[in-house]
Amino acid sequence: MRIELDCRGLRCPAPVIALAKALSTVEPGDEIAVVATDVAARVDVQAWCRMRGQEYLGEEKAEDGTPTYVVRRLLEDV
């Protein structure tokens, strides 16, 4: 399963806070796509994954061209 978080227009640290809250709503192996216009999200999402032991899958583009950062929830507790 994959969920998408629309964080367009939100400034740092709001996209990462939304990601952290959403993580507990998905099962291990599921993905969360963070759609964010804030340029800091590119670094913040990757750093958050390293600190929280989650897998950063990379960057994609939403249909409107907005950067989308994809995270897979791993088996570790959140």
LUMLUMDREN-2810 file (N, C-alpha, C; in Angstrom, 1 decimal):
<atoms>
<atom><aa>M</aa><ch>A</ch><at>N</at><xx>0.8</xx><yy>-1.2</yy><zz>0.0</zz></atom>
<atom><aa>M</aa><ch>A</ch><at>CA</at><xx>0.0</xx><yy>0.0</yy><zz>0.0</zz></atom>
<atom><aa>M</aa><ch>A</ch><at>C</at><xx>0.9</xx><yy>1.2</yy><zz>0.0</zz></atom>
<atom><aa>R</aa><ch>A</ch><at>N</at><xx>0.4</xx><yy>2.3</yy><zz>-0.5</zz></atom>
<atom><aa>R</aa><ch>A</ch><at>CA</at><xx>1.1</xx><yy>3.6</yy><zz>-0.6</zz></atom>
<atom><aa>R</aa><ch>A</ch><at>C</at><xx>0.1</xx><yy>4.7</yy><zz>-0.3</zz></atom>
<atom><aa>I</aa><ch>A</ch><at>N</at><xx>0.5</xx><yy>5.6</yy><zz>0.6</zz></atom>
<atom><aa>I</aa><ch>A</ch><at>CA</at><xx>-0.3</xx><yy>6.8</yy><zz>0.9</zz></atom>
<atom><aa>I</aa><ch>A</ch><at>C</at><xx>0.5</xx><yy>8.0</yy><zz>0.5</zz></atom>
<atom><aa>E</aa><ch>A</ch><at>N</at><xx>-0.2</xx><yy>9.0</yy><zz>0.2</zz></atom>
<atom><aa>E</aa><ch>A</ch><at>CA</at><xx>0.4</xx><yy>10.3</yy><zz>-0.2</zz></atom>
<atom><aa>E</aa><ch>A</ch><at>C</at><xx>0.0</xx><yy>11.4</yy><zz>0.7</zz></atom>
<atom><aa>L</aa><ch>A</ch><at>N</at><xx>1.1</xx><yy>12.1</yy><zz>1.2</zz></atom>
<atom><aa>L</aa><ch>A</ch><at>CA</at><xx>0.9</xx><yy>13.3</yy><zz>2.0</zz></atom>
<atom><aa>L</aa><ch>A</ch><at>C</at><xx>1.0</xx><yy>14.5</yy><zz>1.2</zz></atom>
<atom><aa>D</aa><ch>A</ch><at>N</at><xx>0.0</xx><yy>15.3</yy><zz>1.1</zz></atom>
<atom><aa>D</aa><ch>A</ch><at>CA</at><xx>0.1</xx><yy>16.6</yy><zz>0.4</zz></atom>
<atom><aa>D</aa><ch>A</ch><at>C</at><xx>0.6</xx><yy>17.7</yy><zz>1.3</zz></atom>
<atom><aa>C</aa><ch>A</ch><at>N</at><xx>1.9</xx><yy>18.0</yy><zz>1.2</zz></atom>
<atom><aa>C</aa><ch>A</ch><at>CA</at><xx>2.5</xx><yy>19.0</yy><zz>2.1</zz></atom>
<atom><aa>C</aa><ch>A</ch><at>C</at><xx>2.9</xx><yy>20.2</yy><zz>1.3</zz></atom>
<atom><aa>R</aa><ch>A</ch><at>N</at><xx>2.3</xx><yy>20.4</yy><zz>0.1</zz></atom>
<atom><aa>R</aa><ch>A</ch><at>CA</at><xx>2.5</xx><yy>21.6</yy><zz>-0.7</zz></atom>
<atom><aa>R</aa><ch>A</ch><at>C</at><xx>2.2</xx><yy>22.8</yy><zz>0.1</zz></atom>
<atom><aa>G</aa><ch>A</ch><at>N</at><xx>3.1</xx><yy>23.8</yy><zz>0.1</zz></atom>
<atom><aa>G</aa><ch>A</ch><at>CA</at><xx>2.9</xx><yy>25.1</yy><zz>0.8</zz></atom>
<atom><aa>G</aa><ch>A</ch><at>C</at><xx>3.4</xx><yy>25.0</yy><zz>2.3</zz></atom>
<atom><aa>L</aa><ch>A</ch><at>N</at><xx>3.6</xx><yy>23.9</yy><zz>2.8</zz></atom>
<atom><aa>L</aa><ch>A</ch><at>CA</at><xx>4.1</xx><yy>23.8</yy><zz>4.2</zz></atom>
<atom><aa>L</aa><ch>A</ch><at>C</at><xx>5.6</xx><yy>24.0</yy><zz>4.3</zz></atom>
<atom><aa>R</aa><ch>A</ch><at>N</at><xx>6.0</xx><yy>24.7</yy><zz>5.3</zz></atom>
<atom><aa>R</aa><ch>A</ch><at>CA</at><xx>7.4</xx><yy>25.0</yy><zz>5.5</zz></atom>
<atom><aa>R</aa><ch>A</ch><at>C</at><xx>8.0</xx><yy>24.1</yy><zz>6.5</zz></atom>
<atom><aa>C</aa><ch>A</ch><at>N</at><xx>9.3</xx><yy>23.9</yy><zz>6.5</zz></atom>
<atom><aa>C</aa><ch>A</ch><at>CA</at><xx>10.1</xx><yy>23.1</yy><zz>7.4</zz></atom>
<atom><aa>C</aa><ch>A</ch><at>C</at><xx>9.7</xx><yy>23.5</yy><zz>8.8</zz></atom>
<atom><aa>P</aa><ch>A</ch><at>N</at><xx>9.5</xx><yy>22.6</yy><zz>9.7</zz></atom>
<atom><aa>P</aa><ch>A</ch><at>CA</at><xx>9.6</xx><yy>21.2</yy><zz>9.6</zz></atom>
<atom><aa>P</aa><ch>A</ch><at>C</at><xx>8.3</xx><yy>20.4</yy><zz>9.4</zz></atom>
<atom><aa>A</aa><ch>A</ch><at>N</at><xx>7.3</xx><yy>21.1</yy><zz>8.9</zz></atom>
<atom><aa>A</aa><ch>A</ch><at>CA</at><xx>5.9</xx><yy>20.6</yy><zz>8.8</zz></atom>
<atom><aa>A</aa><ch>A</ch><at>C</at><xx>5.9</xx><yy>19.3</yy><zz>8.0</zz></atom>
<atom><aa>P</aa><ch>A</ch><at>N</at><xx>6.6</xx><yy>19.2</yy><zz>6.8</zz></atom>
<atom><aa>P</aa><ch>A</ch><at>CA</at><xx>6.5</xx><yy>18.0</yy><zz>6.0</zz></atom>
<atom><aa>P</aa><ch>A</ch><at>C</at><xx>7.0</xx><yy>16.7</yy><zz>6.8</zz></atom>
<atom><aa>V</aa><ch>A</ch><at>N</at><xx>8.1</xx><yy>16.9</yy><zz>7.5</zz></atom>
<atom><aa>V</aa><ch>A</ch><at>CA</at><xx>8.7</xx><yy>15.8</yy><zz>8.3</zz></atom>
<atom><aa>V</aa><ch>A</ch><at>C</at><xx>7.8</xx><yy>15.4</yy><zz>9.5</zz></atom>
<atom><aa>I</aa><ch>A</ch><at>N</at><xx>7.1</xx><yy>16.4</yy><zz>10.1</zz></atom>
<atom><aa>I</aa><ch>A</ch><at>CA</at><xx>6.2</xx><yy>16.2</yy><zz>11.2</zz></atom>
<atom><aa>I</aa><ch>A</ch><at>C</at><xx>5.0</xx><yy>15.4</yy><zz>10.6</zz></atom>
<atom><aa>A</aa><ch>A</ch><at>N</at><xx>4.5</xx><yy>15.7</yy><zz>9.5</zz></atom>
<atom><aa>A</aa><ch>A</ch><at>CA</at><xx>3.4</xx><yy>15.0</yy><zz>8.9</zz></atom>
<atom><aa>A</aa><ch>A</ch><at>C</at><xx>3.8</xx><yy>13.5</yy><zz>8.6</zz></atom>
<atom><aa>L</aa><ch>A</ch><at>N</at><xx>5.1</xx><yy>13.4</yy><zz>8.1</zz></atom>
<atom><aa>L</aa><ch>A</ch><at>CA</at><xx>5.6</xx><yy>12.0</yy><zz>7.8</zz></atom>
<atom><aa>L</aa><ch>A</ch><at>C</at><xx>5.7</xx><yy>11.2</yy><zz>9.1</zz></atom>
<atom><aa>A</aa><ch>A</ch><at>N</at><xx>6.2</xx><yy>11.8</yy><zz>10.1</zz></atom>
<atom><aa>A</aa><ch>A</ch><at>CA</at><xx>6.3</xx><yy>11.1</yy><zz>11.4</zz></atom>
<atom><aa>A</aa><ch>A</ch><at>C</at><xx>4.9</xx><yy>10.6</yy><zz>11.9</zz></atom>
<atom><aa>K</aa><ch>A</ch><at>N</at><xx>3.9</xx><yy>11.5</yy><zz>11.8</zz></atom>
<atom><aa>K</aa><ch>A</ch><at>CA</at><xx>2.6</xx><yy>11.1</yy><zz>12.3</zz></atom>
<atom><aa>K</aa><ch>A</ch><at>C</at><xx>2.0</xx><yy>10.0</yy><zz>11.4</zz></atom>
<atom><aa>A</aa><ch>A</ch><at>N</at><xx>2.2</xx><yy>10.1</yy><zz>10.1</zz></atom>
<atom><aa>A</aa><ch>A</ch><at>CA</at><xx>1.6</xx><yy>9.1</yy><zz>9.2</zz></atom>
<atom><aa>A</aa><ch>A</ch><at>C</at><xx>2.3</xx><yy>7.7</yy><zz>9.3</zz></atom>
<atom><aa>L</aa><ch>A</ch><at>N</at><xx>3.5</xx><yy>7.7</yy><zz>9.8</zz></atom>
<atom><aa>L</aa><ch>A</ch><at>CA</at><xx>4.2</xx><yy>6.4</yy><zz>9.8</zz></atom>
<atom><aa>L</aa><ch>A</ch><at>C</at><xx>3.5</xx><yy>5.3</yy><zz>10.5</zz></atom>
<atom><aa>S</aa><ch>A</ch><at>N</at><xx>2.9</xx><yy>5.7</yy><zz>11.7</zz></atom>
<atom><aa>S</aa><ch>A</ch><at>CA</at><xx>2.2</xx><yy>4.7</yy><zz>12.5</zz></atom>
<atom><aa>S</aa><ch>A</ch><at>C</at><xx>0.9</xx><yy>4.2</yy><zz>11.8</zz></atom>
<atom><aa>T</aa><ch>A</ch><at>N</at><xx>0.4</xx><yy>4.9</yy><zz>10.8</zz></atom>
<atom><aa>T</aa><ch>A</ch><at>CA</at><xx>-0.8</xx><yy>4.5</yy><zz>10.1</zz></atom>
<atom><aa>T</aa><ch>A</ch><at>C</at><xx>-0.6</xx><yy>3.5</yy><zz>9.0</zz></atom>
<atom><aa>V</aa><ch>A</ch><at>N</at><xx>0.6</xx><yy>3.2</yy><zz>8.7</zz></atom>
<atom><aa>V</aa><ch>A</ch><at>CA</at><xx>0.9</xx><yy>2.2</yy><zz>7.6</zz></atom>
<atom><aa>V</aa><ch>A</ch><at>C</at><xx>1.6</xx><yy>1.0</yy><zz>8.2</zz></atom>
<atom><aa>E</aa><ch>A</ch><at>N</at><xx>1.5</xx><yy>-0.1</yy><zz>7.5</zz></atom>
<atom><aa>E</aa><ch>A</ch><at>CA</at><xx>2.1</xx><yy>-1.4</yy><zz>7.9</zz></atom>
<atom><aa>E</aa><ch>A</ch><at>C</at><xx>3.6</xx><yy>-1.4</yy><zz>7.4</zz></atom>
<atom><aa>P</aa><ch>A</ch><at>N</at><xx>4.4</xx><yy>-2.2</yy><zz>8.1</zz></atom>
<atom><aa>P</aa><ch>A</ch><at>CA</at><xx>5.8</xx><yy>-2.4</yy><zz>7.6</zz></atom>
<atom><aa>P</aa><ch>A</ch><at>C</at><xx>5.7</xx><yy>-2.8</yy><zz>6.1</zz></atom>
<atom><aa>G</aa><ch>A</ch><at>N</at><xx>6.6</xx><yy>-2.3</yy><zz>5.3</zz></atom>
<atom><aa>G</aa><ch>A</ch><at>CA</at><xx>6.6</xx><yy>-2.6</yy><zz>3.9</zz></atom>
<atom><aa>G</aa><ch>A</ch><at>C</at><xx>5.8</xx><yy>-1.6</yy><zz>3.1</zz></atom>
<atom><aa>D</aa><ch>A</ch><at>N</at><xx>4.9</xx><yy>-0.9</yy><zz>3.7</zz></atom>
<atom><aa>D</aa><ch>A</ch><at>CA</at><xx>4.1</xx><yy>0.1</yy><zz>3.0</zz></atom>
<atom><aa>D</aa><ch>A</ch><at>C</at><xx>4.9</xx><yy>1.4</yy><zz>2.7</zz></atom>
<atom><aa>E</aa><ch>A</ch><at>N</at><xx>4.5</xx><yy>2.2</yy><zz>1.8</zz></atom>
<atom><aa>E</aa><ch>A</ch><at>CA</at><xx>5.2</xx><yy>3.4</yy><zz>1.4</zz></atom>
<atom><aa>E</aa><ch>A</ch><at>C</at><xx>4.4</xx><yy>4.7</yy><zz>1.7</zz></atom>
<atom><aa>I</aa><ch>A</ch><at>N</at><xx>5.1</xx><yy>5.7</yy><zz>2.0</zz></atom>
<atom><aa>I</aa><ch>A</ch><at>CA</at><xx>4.5</xx><yy>7.1</yy><zz>2.2</zz></atom>
<atom><aa>I</aa><ch>A</ch><at>C</at><xx>5.2</xx><yy>8.0</yy><zz>1.2</zz></atom>
<atom><aa>A</aa><ch>A</ch><at>N</at><xx>4.4</xx><yy>8.7</yy><zz>0.4</zz></atom>
<atom><aa>A</aa><ch>A</ch><at>CA</at><xx>5.0</xx><yy>9.6</yy><zz>-0.5</zz></atom>
<atom><aa>A</aa><ch>A</ch><at>C</at><xx>4.7</xx><yy>11.0</yy><zz>0.0</zz></atom>
<atom><aa>V</aa><ch>A</ch><at>N</at><xx>5.7</xx><yy>11.8</yy><zz>0.3</zz></atom>
<atom><aa>V</aa><ch>A</ch><at>CA</at><xx>5.6</xx><yy>13.2</yy><zz>0.8</zz></atom>
<atom><aa>V</aa><ch>A</ch><at>C</at><xx>5.7</xx><yy>14.1</yy><zz>-0.4</zz></atom>
<atom><aa>V</aa><ch>A</ch><at>N</at><xx>4.6</xx><yy>14.8</yy><zz>-0.7</zz></atom>
<atom><aa>V</aa><ch>A</ch><at>CA</at><xx>4.7</xx><yy>15.8</yy><zz>-1.8</zz></atom>
<atom><aa>V</aa><ch>A</ch><at>C</at><xx>4.9</xx><yy>17.1</yy><zz>-1.2</zz></atom>
<atom><aa>A</aa><ch>A</ch><at>N</at><xx>6.0</xx><yy>17.7</yy><zz>-1.5</zz></atom>
<atom><aa>A</aa><ch>A</ch><at>CA</at><xx>6.4</xx><yy>19.0</yy><zz>-0.7</zz></atom>
<atom><aa>A</aa><ch>A</ch><at>C</at><xx>7.0</xx><yy>20.0</yy><zz>-1.7</zz></atom>
<atom><aa>T</aa><ch>A</ch><at>N</at><xx>6.6</xx><yy>21.2</yy><zz>-1.5</zz></atom>
<atom><aa>T</aa><ch>A</ch><at>CA</at><xx>7.2</xx><yy>22.3</yy><zz>-2.3</zz></atom>
<atom><aa>T</aa><ch>A</ch><at>C</at><xx>8.4</xx><yy>23.0</yy><zz>-1.5</zz></atom>
<atom><aa>D</aa><ch>A</ch><at>N</at><xx>8.5</xx><yy>22.7</yy><zz>-0.3</zz></atom>
<atom><aa>D</aa><ch>A</ch><at>CA</at><xx>9.6</xx><yy>23.3</yy><zz>0.5</zz></atom>
<atom><aa>D</aa><ch>A</ch><at>C</at><xx>10.9</xx><yy>22.6</yy><zz>0.1</zz></atom>
<atom><aa>V</aa><ch>A</ch><at>N</at><xx>11.9</xx><yy>23.4</yy><zz>-0.3</zz></atom>
<atom><aa>V</aa><ch>A</ch><at>CA</at><xx>13.2</xx><yy>22.8</yy><zz>-0.8</zz></atom>
<atom><aa>V</aa><ch>A</ch><at>C</at><xx>13.9</xx><yy>22.1</yy><zz>0.3</zz></atom>
<atom><aa>A</aa><ch>A</ch><at>N</at><xx>13.7</xx><yy>22.4</yy><zz>1.6</zz></atom>
<atom><aa>A</aa><ch>A</ch><at>CA</at><xx>14.4</xx><yy>21.8</yy><zz>2.7</zz></atom>
<atom><aa>A</aa><ch>A</ch><at>C</at><xx>13.9</xx><yy>20.3</yy><zz>2.8</zz></atom>
<atom><aa>A</aa><ch>A</ch><at>N</at><xx>12.7</xx><yy>20.0</yy><zz>2.3</zz></atom>
<atom><aa>A</aa><ch>A</ch><at>CA</at><xx>12.2</xx><yy>18.6</yy><zz>2.5</zz></atom>
<atom><aa>A</aa><ch>A</ch><at>C</at><xx>13.1</xx><yy>17.6</yy><zz>1.8</zz></atom>
<atom><aa>R</aa><ch>A</ch><at>N</at><xx>13.8</xx><yy>18.0</yy><zz>0.8</zz></atom>
<atom><aa>R</aa><ch>A</ch><at>CA</at><xx>14.7</xx><yy>17.1</yy><zz>0.1</zz></atom>
<atom><aa>R</aa><ch>A</ch><at>C</at><xx>15.7</xx><yy>16.5</yy><zz>1.0</zz></atom>
<atom><aa>V</aa><ch>A</ch><at>N</at><xx>16.3</xx><yy>17.4</yy><zz>1.9</zz></atom>
<atom><aa>V</aa><ch>A</ch><at>CA</at><xx>17.3</xx><yy>16.9</yy><zz>2.8</zz></atom>
<atom><aa>V</aa><ch>A</ch><at>C</at><xx>16.6</xx><yy>16.4</yy><zz>4.1</zz></atom>
<atom><aa>D</aa><ch>A</ch><at>N</at><xx>15.6</xx><yy>17.1</yy><zz>4.5</zz></atom>
<atom><aa>D</aa><ch>A</ch><at>CA</at><xx>15.0</xx><yy>16.7</yy><zz>5.8</zz></atom>
<atom><aa>D</aa><ch>A</ch><at>C</at><xx>14.4</xx><yy>15.3</yy><zz>5.8</zz></atom>
<atom><aa>V</aa><ch>A</ch><at>N</at><xx>13.7</xx><yy>14.9</yy><zz>4.7</zz></atom>
<atom><aa>V</aa><ch>A</ch><at>CA</at><xx>13.1</xx><yy>13.6</yy><zz>4.7</zz></atom>
<atom><aa>V</aa><ch>A</ch><at>C</at><xx>14.2</xx><yy>12.5</yy><zz>4.7</zz></atom>
<atom><aa>Q</aa><ch>A</ch><at>N</at><xx>15.3</xx><yy>12.7</yy><zz>4.0</zz></atom>
<atom><aa>Q</aa><ch>A</ch><at>CA</at><xx>16.4</xx><yy>11.7</yy><zz>4.0</zz></atom>
<atom><aa>Q</aa><ch>A</ch><at>C</at><xx>17.0</xx><yy>11.6</yy><zz>5.4</zz></atom>
<atom><aa>A</aa><ch>A</ch><at>N</at><xx>17.2</xx><yy>12.8</yy><zz>6.0</zz></atom>
<atom><aa>A</aa><ch>A</ch><at>CA</at><xx>17.8</xx><yy>12.8</yy><zz>7.4</zz></atom>
<atom><aa>A</aa><ch>A</ch><at>C</at><xx>16.9</xx><yy>12.1</yy><zz>8.4</zz></atom>
<atom><aa>W</aa><ch>A</ch><at>N</at><xx>15.6</xx><yy>12.4</yy><zz>8.3</zz></atom>
<atom><aa>W</aa><ch>A</ch><at>CA</at><xx>14.6</xx><yy>11.8</yy><zz>9.2</zz></atom>
<atom><aa>W</aa><ch>A</ch><at>C</at><xx>14.7</xx><yy>10.2</yy><zz>9.0</zz></atom>
<atom><aa>C</aa><ch>A</ch><at>N</at><xx>14.7</xx><yy>9.8</yy><zz>7.8</zz></atom>
<atom><aa>C</aa><ch>A</ch><at>CA</at><xx>14.8</xx><yy>8.3</yy><zz>7.6</zz></atom>
<atom><aa>C</aa><ch>A</ch><at>C</at><xx>16.0</xx><yy>7.7</yy><zz>8.2</zz></atom>
<atom><aa>R</aa><ch>A</ch><at>N</at><xx>17.2</xx><yy>8.3</yy><zz>8.1</zz></atom>
<atom><aa>R</aa><ch>A</ch><at>CA</at><xx>18.4</xx><yy>7.8</yy><zz>8.7</zz></atom>
<atom><aa>R</aa><ch>A</ch><at>C</at><xx>18.2</xx><yy>7.8</yy><zz>10.2</zz></atom>
<atom><aa>M</aa><ch>A</ch><at>N</at><xx>17.7</xx><yy>8.8</yy><zz>10.8</zz></atom>
<atom><aa>M</aa><ch>A</ch><at>CA</at><xx>17.6</xx><yy>8.9</yy><zz>12.3</zz></atom>
<atom><aa>M</aa><ch>A</ch><at>C</at><xx>16.5</xx><yy>8.0</yy><zz>12.8</zz></atom>
<atom><aa>R</aa><ch>A</ch><at>N</at><xx>15.5</xx><yy>7.7</yy><zz>12.0</zz></atom>
<atom><aa>R</aa><ch>A</ch><at>CA</at><xx>14.4</xx><yy>6.8</yy><zz>12.5</zz></atom>
<atom><aa>R</aa><ch>A</ch><at>C</at><xx>14.5</xx><yy>5.4</yy><zz>12.0</zz></atom>
<atom><aa>G</aa><ch>A</ch><at>N</at><xx>15.5</xx><yy>5.1</yy><zz>11.2</zz></atom>
<atom><aa>G</aa><ch>A</ch><at>CA</at><xx>15.7</xx><yy>3.7</yy><zz>10.7</zz></atom>
<atom><aa>G</aa><ch>A</ch><at>C</at><xx>14.6</xx><yy>3.3</yy><zz>9.7</zz></atom>
<atom><aa>Q</aa><ch>A</ch><at>N</at><xx>14.2</xx><yy>4.2</yy><zz>8.9</zz></atom>
<atom><aa>Q</aa><ch>A</ch><at>CA</at><xx>13.3</xx><yy>3.9</yy><zz>7.8</zz></atom>
<atom><aa>Q</aa><ch>A</ch><at>C</at><xx>14.0</xx><yy>4.0</yy><zz>6.5</zz></atom>
<atom><aa>E</aa><ch>A</ch><at>N</at><xx>13.4</xx><yy>3.5</yy><zz>5.4</zz></atom>
<atom><aa>E</aa><ch>A</ch><at>CA</at><xx>14.1</xx><yy>3.4</yy><zz>4.2</zz></atom>
<atom><aa>E</aa><ch>A</ch><at>C</at><xx>13.6</xx><yy>4.5</yy><zz>3.2</zz></atom>
<atom><aa>Y</aa><ch>A</ch><at>N</at><xx>14.6</xx><yy>5.3</yy><zz>2.8</zz></atom>
<atom><aa>Y</aa><ch>A</ch><at>CA</at><xx>14.3</xx><yy>6.4</yy><zz>1.8</zz></atom>
<atom><aa>Y</aa><ch>A</ch><at>C</at><xx>14.5</xx><yy>5.8</yy><zz>0.5</zz></atom>
<atom><aa>L</aa><ch>A</ch><at>N</at><xx>13.4</xx><yy>5.8</yy><zz>-0.3</zz></atom>
<atom><aa>L</aa><ch>A</ch><at>CA</at><xx>13.4</xx><yy>5.2</yy><zz>-1.6</zz></atom>
<atom><aa>L</aa><ch>A</ch><at>C</at><xx>13.7</xx><yy>6.1</yy><zz>-2.8</zz></atom>
<atom><aa>G</aa><ch>A</ch><at>N</at><xx>13.7</xx><yy>7.4</yy><zz>-2.5</zz></atom>
<atom><aa>G</aa><ch>A</ch><at>CA</at><xx>14.1</xx><yy>8.4</yy><zz>-3.5</zz></atom>
<atom><aa>G</aa><ch>A</ch><at>C</at><xx>13.1</xx><yy>9.4</yy><zz>-3.8</zz></atom>
<atom><aa>E</aa><ch>A</ch><at>N</at><xx>13.4</xx><yy>10.2</yy><zz>-4.8</zz></atom>
<atom><aa>E</aa><ch>A</ch><at>CA</at><xx>12.6</xx><yy>11.3</yy><zz>-5.2</zz></atom>
<atom><aa>E</aa><ch>A</ch><at>C</at><xx>11.9</xx><yy>11.0</yy><zz>-6.6</zz></atom>
<atom><aa>E</aa><ch>A</ch><at>N</at><xx>10.6</xx><yy>11.4</yy><zz>-6.6</zz></atom>
<atom><aa>E</aa><ch>A</ch><at>CA</at><xx>9.8</xx><yy>11.3</yy><zz>-7.8</zz></atom>
<atom><aa>E</aa><ch>A</ch><at>C</at><xx>9.2</xx><yy>12.7</yy><zz>-8.1</zz></atom>
<atom><aa>K</aa><ch>A</ch><at>N</at><xx>8.3</xx><yy>12.8</yy><zz>-9.1</zz></atom>
<atom><aa>K</aa><ch>A</ch><at>CA</at><xx>7.6</xx><yy>14.0</yy><zz>-9.3</zz></atom>
<atom><aa>K</aa><ch>A</ch><at>C</at><xx>6.1</xx><yy>13.7</yy><zz>-9.3</zz></atom>
<atom><aa>A</aa><ch>A</ch><at>N</at><xx>5.3</xx><yy>14.6</yy><zz>-8.7</zz></atom>
<atom><aa>A</aa><ch>A</ch><at>CA</at><xx>3.9</xx><yy>14.4</yy><zz>-8.7</zz></atom>
<atom><aa>A</aa><ch>A</ch><at>C</at><xx>3.4</xx><yy>14.8</yy><zz>-10.1</zz></atom>
<atom><aa>E</aa><ch>A</ch><at>N</at><xx>2.2</xx><yy>14.6</yy><zz>-10.4</zz></atom>
<atom><aa>E</aa><ch>A</ch><at>CA</at><xx>1.6</xx><yy>15.0</yy><zz>-11.8</zz></atom>
<atom><aa>E</aa><ch>A</ch><at>C</at><xx>1.9</xx><yy>16.4</yy><zz>-12.1</zz></atom>
<atom><aa>D</aa><ch>A</ch><at>N</at><xx>1.8</xx><yy>17.3</yy><zz>-11.1</zz></atom>
<atom><aa>D</aa><ch>A</ch><at>CA</at><xx>2.1</xx><yy>18.7</yy><zz>-11.4</zz></atom>
<atom><aa>D</aa><ch>A</ch><at>C</at><xx>3.5</xx><yy>19.1</yy><zz>-11.3</zz></atom>
<atom><aa>G</aa><ch>A</ch><at>N</at><xx>4.4</xx><yy>18.2</yy><zz>-11.2</zz></atom>
<atom><aa>G</aa><ch>A</ch><at>CA</at><xx>5.9</xx><yy>18.4</yy><zz>-11.1</zz></atom>
<atom><aa>G</aa><ch>A</ch><at>C</at><xx>6.4</xx><yy>18.7</yy><zz>-9.8</zz></atom>
<atom><aa>T</aa><ch>A</ch><at>N</at><xx>5.6</xx><yy>18.7</yy><zz>-8.7</zz></atom>
<atom><aa>T</aa><ch>A</ch><at>CA</at><xx>6.1</xx><yy>18.9</yy><zz>-7.4</zz></atom>
<atom><aa>T</aa><ch>A</ch><at>C</at><xx>7.0</xx><yy>17.7</yy><zz>-6.9</zz></atom>
<atom><aa>P</aa><ch>A</ch><at>N</at><xx>8.1</xx><yy>18.0</yy><zz>-6.3</zz></atom>
<atom><aa>P</aa><ch>A</ch><at>CA</at><xx>8.9</xx><yy>16.9</yy><zz>-5.8</zz></atom>
<atom><aa>P</aa><ch>A</ch><at>C</at><xx>8.2</xx><yy>16.0</yy><zz>-4.8</zz></atom>
<atom><aa>T</aa><ch>A</ch><at>N</at><xx>8.4</xx><yy>14.7</yy><zz>-4.9</zz></atom>
<atom><aa>T</aa><ch>A</ch><at>CA</at><xx>7.7</xx><yy>13.8</yy><zz>-4.0</zz></atom>
<atom><aa>T</aa><ch>A</ch><at>C</at><xx>8.8</xx><yy>12.8</yy><zz>-3.5</zz></atom>
<atom><aa>Y</aa><ch>A</ch><at>N</at><xx>8.9</xx><yy>12.7</yy><zz>-2.1</zz></atom>
<atom><aa>Y</aa><ch>A</ch><at>CA</at><xx>9.9</xx><yy>12.0</yy><zz>-1.5</zz></atom>
<atom><aa>Y</aa><ch>A</ch><at>C</at><xx>9.3</xx><yy>10.7</yy><zz>-0.9</zz></atom>
<atom><aa>V</aa><ch>A</ch><at>N</at><xx>9.8</xx><yy>9.5</yy><zz>-1.3</zz></atom>
<atom><aa>V</aa><ch>A</ch><at>CA</at><xx>9.1</xx><yy>8.3</yy><zz>-1.0</zz></atom>
<atom><aa>V</aa><ch>A</ch><at>C</at><xx>9.9</xx><yy>7.5</yy><zz>0.1</zz></atom>
<atom><aa>V</aa><ch>A</ch><at>N</at><xx>9.2</xx><yy>7.1</yy><zz>1.1</zz></atom>
<atom><aa>V</aa><ch>A</ch><at>CA</at><xx>9.7</xx><yy>6.4</yy><zz>2.3</zz></atom>
<atom><aa>V</aa><ch>A</ch><at>C</at><xx>9.0</xx><yy>5.1</yy><zz>2.4</zz></atom>
<atom><aa>R</aa><ch>A</ch><at>N</at><xx>9.8</xx><yy>4.0</yy><zz>2.8</zz></atom>
<atom><aa>R</aa><ch>A</ch><at>CA</at><xx>9.2</xx><yy>2.7</yy><zz>3.1</zz></atom>
<atom><aa>R</aa><ch>A</ch><at>C</at><xx>9.3</xx><yy>2.5</yy><zz>4.6</zz></atom>
<atom><aa>R</aa><ch>A</ch><at>N</at><xx>8.2</xx><yy>2.1</yy><zz>5.2</zz></atom>
<atom><aa>R</aa><ch>A</ch><at>CA</at><xx>8.3</xx><yy>1.8</yy><zz>6.6</zz></atom>
<atom><aa>R</aa><ch>A</ch><at>C</at><xx>8.9</xx><yy>0.4</yy><zz>6.8</zz></atom>
<atom><aa>L</aa><ch>A</ch><at>N</at><xx>9.9</xx><yy>0.4</yy><zz>7.6</zz></atom>
<atom><aa>L</aa><ch>A</ch><at>CA</at><xx>10.6</xx><yy>-0.9</yy><zz>7.9</zz></atom>
<atom><aa>L</aa><ch>A</ch><at>C</at><xx>10.0</xx><yy>-1.6</yy><zz>9.1</zz></atom>
<atom><aa>L</aa><ch>A</ch><at>N</at><xx>10.5</xx><yy>-2.7</yy><zz>9.5</zz></atom>
<atom><aa>L</aa><ch>A</ch><at>CA</at><xx>9.9</xx><yy>-3.5</yy><zz>10.6</zz></atom>
<atom><aa>L</aa><ch>A</ch><at>C</at><xx>10.2</xx><yy>-2.9</yy><zz>11.9</zz></atom>
<atom><aa>E</aa><ch>A</ch><at>N</at><xx>11.1</xx><yy>-2.0</yy><zz>12.1</zz></atom>
<atom><aa>E</aa><ch>A</ch><at>CA</at><xx>11.5</xx><yy>-1.5</yy><zz>13.4</zz></atom>
<atom><aa>E</aa><ch>A</ch><at>C</at><xx>10.3</xx><yy>-0.7</yy><zz>14.0</zz></atom>
<atom><aa>D</aa><ch>A</ch><at>N</at><xx>10.2</xx><yy>-0.7</yy><zz>15.3</zz></atom>
<atom><aa>D</aa><ch>A</ch><at>CA</at><xx>9.2</xx><yy>0.1</yy><zz>15.9</zz></atom>
<atom><aa>D</aa><ch>A</ch><at>C</at><xx>9.3</xx><yy>1.5</yy><zz>15.7</zz></atom>
<atom><aa>V</aa><ch>A</ch><at>N</at><xx>8.2</xx><yy>2.2</yy><zz>15.7</zz></atom>
<atom><aa>V</aa><ch>A</ch><at>CA</at><xx>8.2</xx><yy>3.7</yy><zz>15.5</zz></atom>
<atom><aa>V</aa><ch>A</ch><at>C</at><xx>7.9</xx><yy>4.4</yy><zz>16.7</zz></atom>
</atoms>
